[in-house]
Every structure is written in structure tokens, then in C-alpha cells.
Amino acid sequence: MPRKVSILLILLALLTLARFVQAAGSGATADWIAVVINIAFMFGIIRGSEGARALLRGFAAIGLIFSAIGILMIAASGLAMTGLGVTGLLAGVYSIVVCAFMYWCLGQEDVIAWITSRRVGAEG
């Protein structure tokens, strides 16, 4: 497994843990569905699913766009100088970094080759 994929799986596990805590606190069905979807994506990458790779890469691109819009909205609203605004900006920057890494990682040739080899069973 390429180191990039290991880092990606750690990031997905942290996201899943955050979703789990949110779901446990709210009890909303949508939050629990998000936990299940995140786990499915993690297993999809581990098993070598090209569909999971393509979907995650697409969601990462969408996440980049939405995170940038969120940062611009916070900056334009004048909240950037408040404590809440700084927290929002930091969360937006973190989201951009994670989405950019995910998009980059899932587009690398060695990652694609590893996923392909997992799919055809060449690597155990």
C-alpha cells in the first residue's frame, strides 16, 4: 500500500470518527447514513474499487469548491475578525488541505496502479 493511501485512510477514519460523534450526539438518521457511507468508502479503497476512487475524487473536487466559497463568505461578511470567524476560516483551510490531498492522492499513477492490482487480486 502506498504511503499516500495510508494517509488518506487515516484522514477518512478521522472524518468517520467525527461523523460518528456527531451522529451519537444528534441521533439523526442522516448522520448515521454518513457514517455508513464513509466506512463503505474506506472499504472500497482498501478492496480496490475504482468506483470508490472516482467518487471520492469527485467529492474532493466538490469539497474544494465549497470550502473556498465558505472561506470567501466568512471573509466577505466581516466575521473573519471574530473568534467564530477565525474558527470558520481555520476549518475552511483544513477542509481545503484535506480535499486537495485526497484529490491529488487518488489521481496519482502509483495509487491507481495499487487500486487496480487490488481489484484484480495481484496483491494480497
Secondary structure, 3 states (H helix, E strand, C coil): CCHHHHHHHHHHHHHHHHHHHHHHHHCCHHHHHHHHHHHHHHHHHHHCCHHHHHHHHHHHHHHHHHHHHHHHHHHHHCHHHCHHHHHHHHHHHHHHHHHHHHHHHHCCHHHHHHHHHHHHCCCC
